[in-house]
Amino acid sequence: MAIRFPRIVSVKKVPKGYFAVYVGEYQKRFVIPVSFLNQPSFQDLLGLSEEEFGYNHPTGGLRISCNEDIFLEVTSCLS
């Protein structure tokens, strides 16, 4: 059974109001709404990633240092 995450987009071009993040060991790319930046649970993920990776990313997107399952669980609860 597939679970659909309508607010997480996987596209090559990032639409206005969204940004790219790279998640997990294999750096899977997700395009998510900018509004997630205001959410405390997403800010926690960013804080952990800053500690591990800093802000200099050659891929052009933010790297999130959790596995994909945790990322999907956190972002599926955001509105």
ZAMARGU-4260 file (C-alpha; in steps of 0.2 Angstrom, whole numbers, plus 5000, padded with zeros to 4 digits):
<rodrens>
0) 5000/5000/5000 | 5007/5017/4995 | 5006/5032/5006 | 5004/5049/4996 | 5013/5064/5002
5) 5005/5078/4992 | 5015/5092/5000 | 5032/5084/4996 | 5036/5085/4977 | 5049/5076/4967
10) 5053/5087/4952 | 5068/5093/4943 | 5064/5111/4944 | 5059/5119/4961 | 5043/5128/4960
15) 5041/5145/4968 | 5037/5143/4986 | 5047/5127/4988 | 5065/5122/4991 | 5075/5106/4989
20) 5082/5095/5003 | 5093/5080/5002 | 5089/5067/5014 | 5097/5051/5021 | 5112/5040/5017
25) 5109/5041/4998 | 5104/5060/4998 | 5087/5057/4990 | 5080/5074/4984 | 5064/5081/4990
30) 5056/5097/4986 | 5046/5104/5000 | 5036/5120/5004 | 5045/5135/5012 | 5031/5135/5025
35) 5040/5120/5033 | 5053/5132/5039 | 5041/5139/5052 | 5037/5122/5060 | 5047/5118/5076
40) 5049/5099/5071 | 5057/5104/5054 | 5068/5117/5063 | 5074/5103/5074 | 5079/5093/5059
45) 5088/5108/5052 | 5097/5111/5068 | 5104/5093/5068 | 5109/5095/5050 | 5118/5111/5054
50) 5128/5103/5068 | 5133/5088/5056 | 5135/5097/5039 | 5135/5116/5042 | 5128/5127/5028
55) 5140/5124/5014 | 5132/5112/5002 | 5139/5109/4984 | 5122/5101/4979 | 5114/5118/4980
60) 5101/5111/4993 | 5100/5108/5011 | 5106/5091/5018 | 5095/5083/5031 | 5104/5071/5042
65) 5090/5058/5046 | 5084/5043/5037 | 5071/5045/5024 | 5058/5036/5035 | 5060/5049/5049
70) 5059/5063/5037 | 5043/5057/5029 | 5035/5054/5046 | 5040/5072/5052 | 5035/5081/5036
75) 5018/5071/5034 | 5012/5079/5050 | 5016/5097/5045 | 5003/5108/5037
</rodrens>
